[in-house]
Structures are given as structure tokens and as C-alpha cells.
Amino acid sequence: MYYLNLIIIYSIFGFILESEVFKIKKLNKHSGALFGPISLVYGIGIFILEIIDKYLYTKIKTNKFLRFIIIFIVTSIVLTSVEAIIGYLGNLVLNIDIWNYENKKYNIGKYICLELIPIWGILGTLYLYYIKRFTDKIIKLIPKAFTKISTALLIIDIILRIYLK
């Protein structure tokens, strides 16, 4: 249940974050590929960071500075890879470009923008060092009924999006 809540909560946070960025930039865009207020790339990214934290980061035995640098670099690469894979799958499965960086100066195709790599590293590292402790407490308080209903709604949203593409 914890991981489902983590994915749902951070997918909603990601939707809100992107929507605010779009408002600031005065872009008339919708965040994410689904119908509901959710950007799965954020939830999946945080889920993968959790797994890596559990099996890799917690096992790093070195000084704090070097550990921080390793976490920042790996997190940057992992979150950029998640973005690229989900961007590619969105195009493959839904026949839409969830995002497209081709007009950015430092792009690698449609789904990777070199300018964003350090931003993903910063956000992921901030999550692991500071935000995770706070949200872990909140996520553990979420009732199972909420998790089940949210998961069912998410699955329906995904099915509708695939079917109505």
C-alpha cells in the first residue's frame, strides 16, 4: 500500500508542479497524459528512487560529501532515464508526445533535455534528504480505502486513455 500511495501522491504533486510552471510561463498546456490530475512520471520516478534508496543508497559507506555527490549523479541519471522511457512509451502506447524537447537548445531527441538533468538531480536529492521524511509520515496515515479507490480510479483513467487515444 505504501508504494501505491507514494506513486499516487507524487503523481498528483507532479501534476500540480507542472501546472504551476505552465501558468507562470503562460503556456496553455495540460500536465500529464491522463484525463485526471496526475502526472505518472513523477510518481514512477519517486517510486524508483525509493527502491534505489532501499537497495543502493543506504549501503553506501563513504564520507557524507562523496555520498551526496554519488546520490546526486545517480538520481540525475535515473530520473532523466525515467522521463525518456515514459516519454517514449507515451508516444508508443498513446500516440501522443507527453513532452517534446526538440525545440530546446540542448536536447537529445524529443524526450531528453540536458538542461533538465541537474534539475532532476536537485529535486531527487532534495526528496531523499529532506522531503521523504515528511511525506513518509503522511503516506503511512492514508487509509487503505483511499488507496484502493485511488488505485481503481488511476487504472480506469489509464484504460480510458489507452482506449480513447
Accessible surface in RSA format (square Angstrom, percent):
REM  Atomic radii and reference values for relative SASA: ProtOr
REM  Chains: A
REM  Algorithm: Lee & Richards
REM  Probe-radius: 1.40
REM  Slices: 20
REM RES _ NUM      All-atoms   Total-Side   Main-Chain    Non-polar    All polar
REM                ABS   REL    ABS   REL    ABS   REL    ABS   REL    ABS   REL
RES MET A   1   102.62  53.1  62.87  41.6  39.75  94.7  62.61  53.2  40.01  53.0
RES TYR A   2    53.05  24.8  46.30  26.3   6.75  17.6  48.47  36.4   4.58   5.6
RES TYR A   3    71.58  33.4  71.51  40.7   0.07   0.2  60.31  45.3  11.27  13.9
RES LEU A   4    74.81  41.7  74.49  53.3   0.32   0.8  74.49  52.3   0.32   0.9
RES ASN A   5     4.34   3.0   4.22   4.1   0.12   0.3   0.12   0.3   4.22   4.1
RES LEU A   6     0.00   0.0   0.00   0.0   0.00   0.0   0.00   0.0   0.00   0.0
RES ILE A   7    30.47  17.3  30.47  22.7   0.00   0.0  30.47  21.9   0.00   0.0
RES ILE A   8     6.32   3.6   6.32   4.7   0.00   0.0   6.32   4.6   0.00   0.0
RES ILE A   9    29.08  16.5  28.79  21.4   0.29   0.7  28.97  20.9   0.11   0.3
RES TYR A  10    18.54   8.7  18.21  10.4   0.33   0.9  18.21  13.7   0.33   0.4
RES SER A  11     0.00   0.0   0.00   0.0   0.00   0.0   0.00   0.0   0.00   0.0
RES ILE A  12    56.02  31.9  56.02  41.7   0.00   0.0  56.02  40.3   0.00   0.0
RES PHE A  13    98.50  49.3  94.35  58.4   4.15  10.8  95.43  57.9   3.07   8.8
RES GLY A  14     2.41   3.0   0.00   N/A   2.41   3.0   2.20   6.0   0.21   0.5
RES PHE A  15    34.14  17.1  34.14  21.1   0.00   0.0  34.14  20.7   0.00   0.0
RES ILE A  16    91.14  51.9  89.63  66.8   1.51   3.6  91.14  65.6   0.00   0.0
RES LEU A  17    82.53  46.0  79.32  56.7   3.20   8.1  82.53  58.0   0.00   0.0
RES GLU A  18    35.50  20.4  35.43  26.8   0.07   0.2  11.45  22.1  24.06  19.6
RES SER A  19    25.35  21.4  22.43  29.9   2.92   6.7  20.15  42.9   5.20   7.3
RES GLU A  20    77.13  44.3  77.13  58.4   0.00   0.0  31.78  61.5  45.35  37.0
RES VAL A  21    60.22  39.6  59.90  54.2   0.31   0.8  60.22  52.3   0.00   0.0
RES PHE A  22    29.92  15.0  29.92  18.5   0.00   0.0  29.92  18.1   0.00   0.0
RES LYS A  23   138.73  67.7 121.71  74.7  17.02  40.5  84.95  76.5  53.78  57.3
RES ILE A  24   138.31  78.7 115.23  85.8  23.08  55.6 122.89  88.5  15.42  41.8
RES LYS A  25   121.15  59.1  97.06  59.6  24.10  57.4  65.27  58.7  55.89  59.5
RES LYS A  26   184.87  90.2 151.73  93.1  33.14  78.9 103.36  93.0  81.50  86.8
RES LEU A  27    80.62  44.9  67.87  48.6  12.75  32.0  69.83  49.0  10.79  29.0
RES ASN A  28   161.09 111.1 125.92 121.7  35.17  84.7  38.60  92.9 122.49 118.4
RES LYS A  29   114.10  55.7  85.04  52.2  29.06  69.2  59.21  53.3  54.89  58.5
RES HIS A  30   103.52  56.6  81.08  56.4  22.44  57.4  70.27  72.4  33.25  38.7
RES SER A  31     1.37   1.2   0.00   0.0   1.37   3.2   0.29   0.6   1.08   1.5
RES GLY A  32    18.29  22.6   0.00   N/A  18.29  22.6   4.09  11.2  14.20  31.8
RES ALA A  33    14.00  12.9   5.85   9.0   8.15  18.5   8.19  11.5   5.82  15.4
RES LEU A  34    16.29   9.1  11.62   8.3   4.67  11.7  12.03   8.5   4.26  11.5
RES PHE A  35   108.45  54.3  82.29  51.0  26.16  68.1  85.77  52.0  22.68  64.9
RES GLY A  36    19.02  23.5   0.00   N/A  19.02  23.5  18.55  50.9   0.47   1.0
RES PRO A  37    86.07  62.7  84.58  77.1   1.49   5.4  85.34  70.5   0.73   4.5
RES ILE A  38    13.87   7.9  13.58  10.1   0.29   0.7  13.58   9.8   0.29   0.8
RES SER A  39     2.14   1.8   1.17   1.6   0.97   2.2   2.14   4.6   0.00   0.0
RES LEU A  40    38.59  21.5  33.02  23.6   5.57  14.0  33.02  23.2   5.57  15.0
RES VAL A  41    21.57  14.2  17.60  15.9   3.96   9.5  17.60  15.3   3.96  10.7
RES TYR A  42    34.91  16.3  29.63  16.9   5.28  13.7  28.93  21.7   5.98   7.4
RES GLY A  43     0.00   0.0   0.00   N/A   0.00   0.0   0.00   0.0   0.00   0.0
RES ILE A  44    53.58  30.5  53.58  39.9   0.00   0.0  53.58  38.6   0.00   0.0
RES GLY A  45     1.96   2.4   0.00   N/A   1.96   2.4   1.96   5.4   0.00   0.0
RES ILE A  46    19.39  11.0  19.17  14.3   0.22   0.5  19.17  13.8   0.22   0.6
RES PHE A  47    60.13  30.1  60.13  37.2   0.00   0.0  60.13  36.5   0.00   0.0
RES ILE A  48    54.33  30.9  54.33  40.5   0.00   0.0  54.33  39.1   0.00   0.0
RES LEU A  49     0.00   0.0   0.00   0.0   0.00   0.0   0.00   0.0   0.00   0.0
RES GLU A  50    10.39   6.0   8.53   6.5   1.86   4.4   0.00   0.0  10.39   8.5
RES ILE A  51    56.40  32.1  56.35  42.0   0.06   0.1  56.35  40.6   0.06   0.2
RES ILE A  52    31.52  17.9  28.76  21.4   2.76   6.7  31.52  22.7   0.00   0.0
RES ASP A  53    22.81  16.0  22.81  22.7   0.00   0.0   0.17   0.4  22.64  22.6
RES LYS A  54   105.04  51.2  96.30  59.1   8.74  20.8  59.54  53.6  45.50  48.5
RES TYR A  55   134.55  62.8 120.02  68.3  14.53  37.8  87.20  65.5  47.35  58.4
RES LEU A  56    83.96  46.8  83.74  59.9   0.22   0.6  83.79  58.8   0.18   0.5
RES TYR A  57     0.07   0.0   0.04   0.0   0.03   0.1   0.04   0.0   0.03   0.0
RES THR A  58    69.30  49.3  51.87  52.6  17.44  41.6  52.10  70.0  17.20  26.0
RES LYS A  59   131.27  64.0 115.06  70.6  16.22  38.6  84.91  76.4  46.36  49.4
RES ILE A  60    30.32  17.3  16.88  12.6  13.44  32.4  22.44  16.2   7.87  21.4
RES LYS A  61   176.49  86.1 138.97  85.3  37.52  89.3 107.59  96.8  68.90  73.4
RES THR A  62    56.09  39.9  20.92  21.2  35.17  83.8  25.58  34.4  30.51  46.1
RES ASN A  63    94.34  65.1  79.76  77.1  14.58  35.1  45.73 110.1  48.61  47.0
RES LYS A  64   181.40  88.5 174.41 107.0   6.99  16.6 118.72 106.9  62.68  66.8
RES PHE A  65   149.28  74.7 142.34  88.2   6.93  18.0 147.00  89.1   2.28   6.5
RES LEU A  66    82.15  45.8  82.15  58.8   0.00   0.0  82.15  57.7   0.00   0.0
RES ARG A  67    59.56  25.0  59.56  30.4   0.00   0.0  18.00  24.6  41.56  25.2
RES PHE A  68    85.14  42.6  85.14  52.7   0.00   0.0  85.14  51.6   0.00   0.0
RES ILE A  69    57.24  32.6  57.24  42.6   0.00   0.0  57.24  41.2   0.00   0.0
RES ILE A  70    57.75  32.9  56.48  42.1   1.27   3.1  57.75  41.6   0.00   0.0
RES ILE A  71     3.00   1.7   3.00   2.2   0.00   0.0   3.00   2.2   0.00   0.0
RES PHE A  72    53.70  26.9  53.70  33.3   0.00   0.0  53.70  32.6   0.00   0.0
RES ILE A  73    88.91  50.6  87.57  65.2   1.34   3.2  88.86  64.0   0.05   0.1
RES VAL A  74    40.17  26.4  39.39  35.7   0.78   1.9  40.17  34.9   0.00   0.0
RES THR A  75     0.00   0.0   0.00   0.0   0.00   0.0   0.00   0.0   0.00   0.0
RES SER A  76     5.64   4.8   5.64   7.5   0.00   0.0   5.56  11.8   0.07   0.1
RES ILE A  77   103.21  58.7 100.71  75.0   2.50   6.0 102.91  74.1   0.30   0.8
RES VAL A  78    24.94  16.4  22.61  20.5   2.33   5.6  24.79  21.5   0.15   0.4
RES LEU A  79    21.20  11.8  18.00  12.9   3.20   8.0  18.00  12.6   3.20   8.6
RES THR A  80    10.45   7.4  10.45  10.6   0.00   0.0  10.45  14.0   0.00   0.0
RES SER A  81    46.52  39.3  43.04  57.4   3.47   8.0  25.31  53.9  21.20  29.7
RES VAL A  82    10.41   6.9   8.95   8.1   1.46   3.5  10.39   9.0   0.02   0.1
RES GLU A  83     9.45   5.4   9.45   7.1   0.00   0.0   3.74   7.2   5.70   4.7
RES ALA A  84    19.90  18.3  18.29  28.2   1.61   3.7  18.59  26.2   1.31   3.5
RES ILE A  85   101.93  58.0  98.91  73.7   3.02   7.3 101.93  73.4   0.00   0.0
RES ILE A  86    26.28  15.0  26.15  19.5   0.13   0.3  26.24  18.9   0.04   0.1
RES GLY A  87     0.00   0.0   0.00   N/A   0.00   0.0   0.00   0.0   0.00   0.0
RES TYR A  88   124.40  58.1 124.40  70.8   0.00   0.0  88.21  66.3  36.18  44.6
RES LEU A  89    79.13  44.1  78.79  56.4   0.35   0.9  78.99  55.5   0.15   0.4
RES GLY A  90     5.83   7.2   0.00   N/A   5.83   7.2   4.87  13.4   0.96   2.1
RES ASN A  91    45.79  31.6  43.30  41.8   2.50   6.0   3.34   8.0  42.46  41.0
RES LEU A  92   111.07  61.9  87.52  62.6  23.55  59.2  92.31  64.8  18.76  50.5
RES VAL A  93    59.94  39.4  54.74  49.6   5.21  12.5  59.55  51.7   0.39   1.1
RES LEU A  94    16.68   9.3  15.00  10.7   1.68   4.2  15.00  10.5   1.68   4.5
RES ASN A  95   116.55  80.4  98.98  95.6  17.57  42.3  14.18  34.1 102.37  98.9
RES ILE A  96    52.94  30.1  47.57  35.4   5.37  12.9  52.94  38.1   0.00   0.0
RES ASP A  97    56.09  39.3  28.62  28.5  27.47  65.0  11.20  26.4  44.89  44.8
RES ILE A  98    34.80  19.8  12.24   9.1  22.56  54.4  15.94  11.5  18.86  51.2
RES TRP A  99    28.90  11.6  26.03  12.6   2.88   6.8  28.90  15.4   0.00   0.0
RES ASN A 100    63.58  43.8  42.86  41.4  20.73  49.9  18.98  45.7  44.60  43.1
RES TYR A 101    25.20  11.8  25.20  14.3   0.00   0.0  15.35  11.5   9.84  12.1
RES GLU A 102    99.59  57.2  80.39  60.8  19.20  45.7  26.74  51.7  72.84  59.5
RES ASN A 103   136.73  94.3  96.69  93.4  40.04  96.4  46.23 111.3  90.51  87.5
RES LYS A 104    77.48  37.8  71.41  43.8   6.07  14.5  36.25  32.6  41.22  43.9
RES LYS A 105   166.42  81.2 128.39  78.8  38.04  90.6  90.85  81.8  75.57  80.5
RES TYR A 106   108.03  50.4 104.18  59.3   3.85  10.0  78.59  59.1  29.44  36.3
RES ASN A 107    48.74  33.6  28.27  27.3  20.47  49.3   0.00   0.0  48.74  47.1
RES ILE A 108   100.96  57.5  90.54  67.5  10.42  25.1  94.99  68.4   5.97  16.2
RES GLY A 109    42.82  52.8   0.00   N/A  42.82  52.8  34.63  95.0   8.18  18.3
RES LYS A 110    63.93  31.2  59.91  36.8   4.01   9.6  30.40  27.4  33.52  35.7
RES TYR A 111    28.48  13.3  27.59  15.7   0.88   2.3  25.51  19.2   2.96   3.7
RES ILE A 112    38.77  22.1  38.74  28.9   0.03   0.1  38.74  27.9   0.03   0.1
RES CYS A 113     1.95   1.5   0.68   0.8   1.27   3.0   0.00   0.0   1.95   2.1
RES LEU A 114    77.65  43.2  70.12  50.2   7.53  18.9  70.45  49.5   7.20  19.4
RES GLU A 115    78.98  45.3  63.25  47.9  15.73  37.4  35.10  67.9  43.88  35.8
RES LEU A 116    38.96  21.7  38.96  27.9   0.00   0.0  38.96  27.4   0.00   0.0
RES ILE A 117    46.23  26.3  46.23  34.4   0.00   0.0  46.23  33.3   0.00   0.0
RES PRO A 118    62.00  45.2  60.80  55.4   1.20   4.4  62.00  51.2   0.00   0.0
RES ILE A 119    80.92  46.0  80.53  60.0   0.39   0.9  80.92  58.3   0.00   0.0
RES TRP A 120    35.18  14.1  35.18  17.0   0.00   0.0  35.18  18.8   0.00   0.0
RES GLY A 121     0.00   0.0   0.00   N/A   0.00   0.0   0.00   0.0   0.00   0.0
RES ILE A 122    91.57  52.1  89.04  66.3   2.53   6.1  91.31  65.8   0.26   0.7
RES LEU A 123    70.83  39.4  66.94  47.9   3.89   9.8  67.38  47.3   3.45   9.3
RES GLY A 124     1.19   1.5   0.00   N/A   1.19   1.5   1.12   3.1   0.07   0.2
RES THR A 125     6.14   4.4   6.14   6.2   0.00   0.0   6.14   8.3   0.00   0.0
RES LEU A 126    74.00  41.2  73.66  52.7   0.34   0.8  73.99  52.0   0.01   0.0
RES TYR A 127     3.90   1.8   3.90   2.2   0.00   0.0   3.90   2.9   0.00   0.0
RES LEU A 128    22.24  12.4   5.34   3.8  16.90  42.5   5.47   3.8  16.77  45.1
RES TYR A 129    52.71  24.6  50.49  28.7   2.22   5.8  50.65  38.1   2.06   2.5
RES TYR A 130   142.04  66.3 130.56  74.3  11.48  29.9  86.45  65.0  55.59  68.5
RES ILE A 131    72.51  41.3  69.45  51.7   3.06   7.4  72.51  52.2   0.00   0.0
RES LYS A 132    37.49  18.3  37.49  23.0   0.00   0.0  19.44  17.5  18.05  19.2
RES ARG A 133   150.11  63.0 144.66  73.7   5.45  13.0  69.01  94.3  81.09  49.1
RES PHE A 134   130.65  65.4 126.26  78.2   4.40  11.4 130.27  79.0   0.39   1.1
RES THR A 135     6.96   4.9   6.96   7.1   0.00   0.0   6.96   9.3   0.00   0.0
RES ASP A 136    23.09  16.2  23.09  23.0   0.00   0.0   7.57  17.8  15.52  15.5
RES LYS A 137   145.87  71.2 140.11  86.0   5.76  13.7  89.42  80.5  56.45  60.1
RES ILE A 138    76.68  43.6  76.22  56.8   0.45   1.1  76.22  54.9   0.45   1.2
RES ILE A 139     2.79   1.6   0.80   0.6   1.99   4.8   0.80   0.6   1.99   5.4
RES LYS A 140   150.91  73.6 116.99  71.8  33.91  80.7  73.88  66.5  77.03  82.1
RES LEU A 141   146.09  81.4 122.37  87.5  23.72  59.6 126.35  88.7  19.74  53.1
RES ILE A 142    31.07  17.7  16.53  12.3  14.54  35.0  18.26  13.1  12.81  34.8
RES PRO A 143    87.50  63.8  76.56  69.8  10.94  39.8  87.50  72.2   0.00   0.0
RES LYS A 144   139.73  68.2 133.92  82.2   5.81  13.8  77.02  69.3  62.71  66.8
RES ALA A 145    62.36  57.3  54.48  84.1   7.88  17.9  58.81  82.8   3.56   9.4
RES PHE A 146    85.77  42.9  80.96  50.1   4.81  12.5  84.53  51.2   1.24   3.6
RES THR A 147     0.78   0.6   0.78   0.8   0.00   0.0   0.49   0.7   0.29   0.4
RES LYS A 148   124.72  60.8 115.66  71.0   9.06  21.6  68.27  61.5  56.44  60.1
RES ILE A 149   107.94  61.4 104.93  78.2   3.01   7.3 107.88  77.7   0.06   0.2
RES SER A 150    16.23  13.7  10.64  14.2   5.59  12.9   6.71  14.3   9.52  13.3
RES THR A 151    24.50  17.4  24.50  24.8   0.00   0.0  24.44  32.8   0.06   0.1
RES ALA A 152    48.44  44.5  42.74  66.0   5.70  13.0  47.76  67.3   0.68   1.8
RES LEU A 153   110.73  61.7 106.69  76.3   4.04  10.2 106.97  75.1   3.76  10.1
RES LEU A 154    23.57  13.1  19.07  13.6   4.50  11.3  22.99  16.1   0.58   1.6
RES ILE A 155    89.42  50.9  89.07  66.4   0.35   0.8  89.42  64.4   0.00   0.0
RES ILE A 156    91.28  51.9  90.46  67.4   0.82   2.0  91.23  65.7   0.05   0.1
RES ASP A 157    15.84  11.1  13.40  13.3   2.45   5.8  11.75  27.7   4.09   4.1
RES ILE A 158    53.69  30.6  53.69  40.0   0.00   0.0  53.69  38.7   0.00   0.0
RES ILE A 159   102.54  58.4 101.02  75.3   1.52   3.7 102.07  73.5   0.47   1.3
RES LEU A 160    77.15  43.0  77.15  55.2   0.00   0.0  77.15  54.2   0.00   0.0
RES ARG A 161    43.09  18.1  43.09  22.0   0.00   0.0   1.81   2.5  41.28  25.0
RES ILE A 162    74.20  42.2  71.42  53.2   2.78   6.7  71.42  51.4   2.78   7.5
RES TYR A 163   174.22  81.3 148.11  84.3  26.11  67.9 105.61  79.4  68.61  84.6
RES LEU A 164   102.89  57.3  76.58  54.8  26.31  66.1  81.99  57.6  20.90  56.2
RES LYS A 165   138.77  67.7  80.16  49.2  58.61 139.5  60.98  54.9  77.79  82.9
END  Absolute sums over single chains surface
CHAIN  1 A    10219.7       9006.0       1213.7       7603.8       2615.9
END  Absolute sums over all chains
TOTAL         10219.7       9006.0       1213.7       7603.8       2615.9
